[in-house]
Amino acid sequence: MIVLGIDPGLTGACAVLGHNGLLAVFDLPTMEIPGVGPKALVKRKVDGLALRRRILELCPADEPIAAVVEAVGTMGGKDNSVQTQGSLLRTLGAVECVLECLSLTVDYAHPQTWKRFFGLIDPKLSATERKAKALHMARTLYPGCPDIARAKDHNRAESILIAHWQMRSTA
């Protein structure tokens, strides 16, 4: 069984886990939005064809594949513009469409559930500290993975943790 763990978003990522561990982790491929104006906050979108191609390259044809996507939604607050939230939901829809076109079963991982499993929910921690903790956890589970070496690889780390959580939950 192959498990795809997907952290949606324009800076999101996809992890591919198999019986022998982490097979790959990569940033979600994006492309410029055609005709977007210079004042737009969001200038990119998920490249669905590239995502499909990458999944097919990494997943053996004879292996069953399950996908788990972080369940995202809209949130209030001054730092969450309508364009940014629209972009997140657009990305989620693109990811769901690619997975559906590949005839994959999709489960959803609520952030509170999978993060609690890994001990990542702590109101005393800042967002930066939570990201660092997720990176540390992924590096602990999959030591030596060069794709999560940098601080900015936190979305890759989260996709790994989402896939690992799914694999553990269904085992």
Backbone bond lengths (Angstrom), bond angles and torsions (degrees), N, CA, C in turn:
res aa  C-N    CA-C-N  psi(-1)  N-CA   C-N-CA  omega(-1)  CA-C   N-CA-C  phi
1 M - - - 1.460 - - 1.523 109.03 -
2 I 1.310 115.91 131.09 1.458 123.70 173.99 1.524 107.07 -102.20
3 V 1.317 116.85 135.82 1.458 121.28 175.91 1.519 108.39 -118.33
4 L 1.334 115.23 125.34 1.459 121.54 172.72 1.520 107.31 -96.42
5 G 1.310 117.34 124.74 1.456 122.04 174.52 1.512 107.69 -108.76
6 I 1.320 117.08 123.74 1.462 119.70 -174.87 1.520 110.84 -123.88
7 D 1.334 113.96 124.59 1.457 122.94 172.12 1.524 105.34 -100.91
8 P 1.346 118.07 101.45 1.462 119.33 -174.00 1.526 112.33 -72.05
9 G 1.294 115.11 160.43 1.452 122.60 -179.39 1.513 108.91 132.43
10 L 1.328 116.48 161.00 1.459 119.48 -179.53 1.520 112.14 -66.69
11 T 1.319 117.53 -21.58 1.465 121.03 173.45 1.522 109.69 -108.14
12 G 1.325 116.31 19.46 1.457 121.78 -178.75 1.513 112.12 -75.51
13 A 1.325 114.39 -178.64 1.460 119.85 -175.03 1.521 110.28 -150.61
14 C 1.328 113.92 168.79 1.462 122.24 178.37 1.521 107.90 -132.80
15 A 1.328 115.89 131.42 1.460 121.80 175.04 1.519 108.35 -112.52
16 V 1.330 115.76 144.63 1.458 122.33 178.74 1.527 107.05 -120.07
17 L 1.341 115.56 112.83 1.459 121.12 178.98 1.517 109.64 -111.23
18 G 1.322 115.02 141.10 1.453 121.18 175.54 1.519 109.72 -128.30
19 H 1.321 116.27 -173.12 1.470 120.84 179.76 1.521 111.82 -59.14
20 N 1.314 116.54 -31.87 1.463 121.05 -177.23 1.523 113.36 -94.65
21 G 1.319 117.70 13.95 1.462 120.61 176.63 1.517 113.22 109.96
22 L 1.320 114.13 -153.39 1.454 121.61 -176.01 1.524 109.96 -76.54
23 L 1.328 115.89 118.66 1.462 121.20 179.46 1.524 111.47 -89.54
24 A 1.336 116.41 -35.75 1.467 120.85 -179.35 1.520 109.54 -168.81
25 V 1.305 115.05 156.98 1.460 122.30 169.75 1.526 106.47 -146.17
26 F 1.332 115.85 135.89 1.464 119.37 -177.00 1.523 110.23 -150.61
27 D 1.326 114.79 155.82 1.460 120.79 175.07 1.519 108.97 -70.44
28 L 1.324 116.39 146.31 1.463 118.83 175.28 1.527 108.00 -62.94
29 P 1.330 116.95 130.44 1.464 118.96 -179.94 1.526 110.30 -69.81
30 T 1.314 115.75 139.60 1.464 120.47 179.88 1.520 110.09 -128.40
31 M 1.309 114.67 166.97 1.462 121.99 177.38 1.526 108.19 -147.03
32 E 1.308 116.24 159.71 1.461 120.30 177.20 1.525 109.84 -65.87
33 I 1.327 115.31 144.72 1.465 120.16 174.75 1.526 106.82 -80.40
34 P 1.329 117.68 121.33 1.471 119.58 -179.23 1.529 111.50 -60.48
35 G 1.309 115.53 133.79 1.456 120.98 174.13 1.514 116.40 74.54
36 V 1.330 117.78 11.58 1.459 119.34 -179.51 1.532 109.25 -69.83
37 G 1.317 115.18 140.24 1.458 120.07 -178.96 1.520 112.92 -77.28
38 P 1.316 117.17 161.35 1.464 121.37 -176.90 1.537 113.65 -67.18
39 K 1.316 117.47 -20.66 1.465 120.46 -179.32 1.527 113.22 -90.66
40 A 1.306 117.02 -4.38 1.461 120.82 -179.15 1.523 109.97 -66.64
41 L 1.330 116.11 137.99 1.464 120.72 176.23 1.517 110.82 -74.96
42 V 1.312 116.31 -32.74 1.470 121.45 -177.38 1.520 107.89 -109.89
43 K 1.330 116.02 118.16 1.451 121.28 -176.11 1.536 113.24 -115.77
44 R 1.346 116.51 -1.36 1.466 120.29 -176.58 1.528 109.81 -130.20
45 K 1.324 115.27 161.89 1.458 122.14 175.74 1.522 107.86 -143.85
46 V 1.326 116.64 164.97 1.460 120.84 177.69 1.529 108.78 -66.42
47 D 1.320 115.41 136.92 1.457 122.20 175.24 1.528 106.60 -90.51
48 G 1.327 115.84 95.99 1.458 121.51 -175.32 1.520 113.67 -61.20
49 L 1.320 117.62 -39.54 1.463 120.40 179.39 1.529 111.09 -64.61
50 A 1.327 116.45 -42.23 1.467 119.84 179.18 1.527 110.72 -66.73
51 L 1.329 117.25 -37.97 1.469 120.28 177.99 1.527 109.98 -64.42
52 R 1.310 117.51 -45.29 1.475 121.74 177.99 1.523 110.45 -58.33
53 R 1.327 115.86 -48.68 1.468 121.27 -179.36 1.530 111.08 -58.73
54 R 1.322 116.37 -43.38 1.477 120.89 -177.91 1.532 111.05 -65.82
55 I 1.322 116.57 -42.63 1.470 120.35 178.77 1.531 109.83 -62.21
56 L 1.319 116.95 -45.10 1.466 120.44 -179.70 1.531 111.96 -64.58
57 E 1.333 117.18 -35.05 1.471 121.04 177.41 1.522 111.96 -65.18
58 L 1.312 116.40 -36.77 1.459 121.27 -171.30 1.525 114.97 -92.68
59 C 1.318 116.84 -17.22 1.461 120.04 -175.84 1.523 110.71 -109.24
60 P 1.335 117.23 119.35 1.467 119.89 178.39 1.528 110.82 -58.07
61 A 1.323 116.12 138.09 1.468 121.75 -176.40 1.517 112.87 -62.53
62 D 1.324 117.81 -28.28 1.461 120.48 -176.19 1.532 113.12 -92.56
63 E 1.309 117.19 5.08 1.468 121.76 -177.02 1.535 109.25 -104.78
64 P 1.344 118.10 131.94 1.467 118.95 174.84 1.536 110.20 -65.15
65 I 1.325 115.17 143.91 1.462 121.12 -177.04 1.518 109.29 -124.76
66 A 1.311 115.31 133.16 1.468 121.75 172.87 1.522 107.33 -120.38
67 A 1.302 116.58 142.16 1.464 121.13 179.12 1.514 109.30 -117.64
68 V 1.312 115.36 140.11 1.457 121.33 173.89 1.528 107.13 -129.43
69 V 1.316 114.66 127.26 1.454 122.39 -176.44 1.521 108.03 -117.17
70 E 1.325 115.83 136.73 1.458 117.89 176.08 1.522 108.77 -63.75
71 A 1.314 116.13 130.05 1.461 122.43 179.68 1.522 108.52 -75.83
72 V 1.311 116.45 108.80 1.462 120.85 -179.82 1.516 109.46 -110.33
73 G 1.282 115.03 157.78 1.462 121.15 178.31 1.512 109.11 -152.37
74 T 1.308 116.12 -175.64 1.455 119.83 179.26 1.524 109.80 -85.22
75 M 1.329 114.53 152.63 1.461 120.74 179.54 1.521 108.65 -135.43
76 G 1.289 115.77 150.94 1.456 119.91 176.01 1.514 110.63 -83.64
77 G 1.300 115.37 179.53 1.461 119.87 176.97 1.507 111.60 118.77
78 K 1.311 115.59 154.83 1.464 120.60 -175.62 1.525 113.33 -70.24
79 D 1.335 118.47 -23.37 1.455 121.51 -178.10 1.528 112.81 -87.24
80 N 1.315 117.54 0.43 1.466 121.21 -176.44 1.521 110.19 -113.96
81 S 1.339 116.70 87.09 1.452 120.59 -178.45 1.523 110.38 -70.14
82 V 1.307 114.78 160.54 1.459 121.00 178.44 1.531 109.49 -61.68
83 Q 1.339 117.82 -40.22 1.466 120.82 179.43 1.525 111.22 -63.57
84 T 1.316 116.88 -41.89 1.461 120.80 -179.11 1.519 110.73 -65.83
85 Q 1.324 117.13 -44.92 1.458 120.08 179.36 1.524 111.31 -67.89
86 G 1.327 116.03 -38.10 1.462 119.34 175.83 1.523 110.95 -61.42
87 S 1.327 116.06 -39.60 1.464 120.93 178.46 1.526 111.22 -63.47
88 L 1.333 116.67 -41.96 1.468 120.13 179.66 1.528 110.35 -62.29
89 L 1.306 117.06 -45.22 1.466 120.27 -179.80 1.532 111.40 -69.91
90 R 1.336 116.70 -33.22 1.472 120.08 175.20 1.528 109.68 -63.60
91 T 1.325 116.21 -42.07 1.461 121.11 178.55 1.517 110.60 -63.62
92 L 1.316 116.79 -45.21 1.462 120.75 177.58 1.526 110.42 -57.50
93 G 1.330 117.31 -45.75 1.456 121.08 179.48 1.520 112.53 -62.18
94 A 1.324 116.87 -40.03 1.471 120.69 178.65 1.525 110.40 -64.43
95 V 1.328 116.87 -44.30 1.466 121.48 179.07 1.522 109.82 -62.25
96 E 1.337 116.65 -46.42 1.467 120.32 179.00 1.526 111.18 -59.96
97 C 1.318 117.30 -40.72 1.458 121.32 -179.09 1.531 110.84 -64.62
98 V 1.332 117.60 -43.80 1.467 120.96 178.23 1.523 109.93 -60.65
99 L 1.332 116.47 -46.58 1.466 120.24 -178.81 1.524 111.17 -63.98
100 E 1.319 116.40 -40.11 1.466 120.43 178.30 1.528 111.04 -64.91
101 C 1.336 117.30 -42.22 1.465 120.85 178.75 1.528 111.67 -64.88
102 L 1.325 117.13 -25.45 1.465 121.49 175.64 1.533 111.71 -86.24
103 S 1.342 116.27 3.18 1.469 123.18 -179.54 1.529 112.49 59.53
104 L 1.322 116.44 36.98 1.461 120.90 179.91 1.522 110.92 -94.33
105 T 1.313 115.54 144.25 1.451 121.39 172.90 1.529 107.41 -75.70
106 V 1.324 115.98 133.28 1.457 120.04 -178.33 1.519 109.70 -118.09
107 D 1.327 115.57 128.43 1.458 122.30 170.26 1.519 107.47 -110.50
108 Y 1.322 115.44 162.31 1.459 120.08 -179.61 1.522 109.31 -121.07
109 A 1.311 114.71 136.36 1.471 121.52 179.15 1.521 108.02 -109.65
110 H 1.317 116.15 114.46 1.457 119.51 176.78 1.525 108.42 -72.58
111 P 1.328 117.48 133.60 1.463 120.26 -176.02 1.525 113.07 -52.35
112 Q 1.333 116.83 -40.92 1.463 119.54 -178.54 1.527 111.30 -62.63
113 T 1.316 117.13 -33.73 1.466 121.07 -177.07 1.521 111.29 -73.76
114 W 1.330 117.62 -55.53 1.463 118.76 -176.13 1.525 111.70 -71.05
115 K 1.329 117.11 -33.79 1.473 119.09 179.02 1.531 110.69 -69.76
116 R 1.320 117.00 -36.59 1.475 119.91 176.75 1.530 110.04 -63.67
117 F 1.325 116.98 -39.60 1.462 122.40 178.54 1.532 110.89 -55.25
118 F 1.336 116.56 -38.94 1.459 121.30 -178.39 1.532 113.49 -95.38
119 G 1.326 117.45 5.00 1.458 120.45 179.96 1.517 113.79 70.07
120 L 1.321 116.31 30.87 1.461 120.63 -177.30 1.526 113.48 -95.07
121 I 1.314 117.23 -0.46 1.460 119.79 179.43 1.524 108.00 -98.96
122 D 1.309 114.99 109.15 1.458 121.77 178.77 1.518 107.37 -149.26
123 P 1.335 118.08 109.36 1.460 120.36 -176.28 1.539 113.41 -62.29
124 K 1.315 117.08 -16.07 1.469 119.98 179.81 1.526 111.96 -78.22
125 L 1.345 117.07 -17.65 1.454 120.68 -177.30 1.529 111.50 -87.59
126 S 1.315 115.89 142.08 1.465 120.62 174.14 1.529 108.20 -77.26
127 A 1.325 116.10 169.51 1.464 120.15 178.27 1.527 110.31 -59.78
128 T 1.316 117.72 -40.39 1.468 121.94 178.82 1.522 110.76 -62.96
129 E 1.322 116.91 -41.20 1.467 120.55 179.22 1.526 111.47 -67.77
130 R 1.332 117.18 -37.20 1.468 120.51 177.75 1.531 110.72 -65.33
131 K 1.337 116.07 -40.55 1.461 120.15 178.01 1.527 110.47 -64.04
132 A 1.328 116.42 -41.93 1.468 120.60 178.94 1.529 110.69 -64.29
133 K 1.317 116.26 -38.04 1.466 120.36 179.38 1.533 110.92 -67.25
134 A 1.336 117.29 -38.25 1.462 120.89 177.07 1.534 110.11 -64.46
135 L 1.320 116.50 -42.24 1.465 120.39 176.98 1.525 110.84 -60.95
136 H 1.317 116.43 -45.15 1.466 120.95 179.94 1.533 110.84 -60.78
137 M 1.315 116.77 -42.97 1.468 121.07 -179.83 1.534 110.61 -63.71
138 A 1.335 117.26 -45.32 1.467 120.49 179.64 1.530 110.49 -64.55
139 R 1.323 117.07 -40.00 1.473 120.47 178.62 1.521 111.12 -66.83
140 T 1.318 116.88 -31.94 1.461 120.90 177.89 1.529 110.48 -70.07
141 L 1.330 116.11 -42.65 1.469 120.66 -179.92 1.527 112.43 -70.73
142 Y 1.327 116.59 -35.86 1.466 121.81 -176.08 1.533 109.16 -130.56
143 P 1.323 116.36 70.77 1.468 119.98 -176.60 1.533 111.64 -63.43
144 G 1.297 114.77 145.60 1.456 119.85 177.87 1.509 115.08 84.39
145 C 1.307 118.21 1.51 1.469 120.36 179.15 1.530 108.70 -72.85
146 P 1.327 118.17 112.67 1.465 120.16 -177.32 1.528 113.75 -70.81
147 D 1.327 116.52 -15.56 1.460 120.34 -175.68 1.522 114.06 -81.36
148 I 1.323 117.11 -1.05 1.475 120.36 176.93 1.527 109.97 -129.28
149 A 1.320 116.28 35.71 1.461 121.76 -176.72 1.531 113.24 -82.26
150 R 1.322 117.33 -25.92 1.473 120.88 -174.37 1.530 111.37 -100.54
151 A 1.312 116.21 156.13 1.468 120.81 177.71 1.531 110.92 -60.25
152 K 1.332 116.96 -34.06 1.472 119.26 -178.20 1.529 112.99 -75.66
153 D 1.329 117.10 0.87 1.467 121.38 177.46 1.527 112.39 -88.78
154 H 1.311 117.58 17.56 1.469 120.64 -176.10 1.528 112.58 -62.26
155 N 1.331 118.51 -32.13 1.466 119.52 177.68 1.528 111.00 -70.41
156 R 1.312 117.08 -34.98 1.462 120.47 173.94 1.529 109.30 -63.01
157 A 1.333 115.82 -43.98 1.468 120.14 178.82 1.522 110.35 -60.22
158 E 1.318 116.85 -42.55 1.464 119.70 -179.99 1.530 111.13 -64.99
159 S 1.332 117.68 -38.81 1.470 118.94 178.18 1.531 110.51 -63.99
160 I 1.326 116.57 -36.94 1.469 120.82 176.27 1.522 109.96 -63.36
161 L 1.319 116.58 -45.50 1.467 120.14 -178.84 1.530 111.50 -65.63
162 I 1.316 117.20 -37.57 1.468 120.73 177.53 1.528 109.75 -62.46
163 A 1.333 117.02 -46.30 1.470 120.49 179.18 1.527 110.74 -64.60
164 H 1.328 116.75 -42.07 1.470 120.59 179.77 1.532 110.38 -63.56
165 W 1.316 116.42 -42.53 1.471 121.28 177.84 1.531 109.73 -58.97
166 Q 1.340 116.45 -44.98 1.465 120.24 -179.51 1.520 110.58 -63.76
167 M 1.306 117.08 -43.45 1.463 120.80 -178.86 1.532 110.08 -62.77
168 R 1.322 117.07 -41.65 1.461 121.61 179.15 1.530 111.35 -69.90
169 S 1.325 116.71 -35.31 1.462 120.97 -177.55 1.516 112.77 -72.57
170 T 1.335 116.79 -28.14 1.455 119.84 -177.40 1.530 112.55 -101.11
171 A 1.320 116.62 -2.80 1.481 119.82 -178.55 1.513 111.42 -74.97
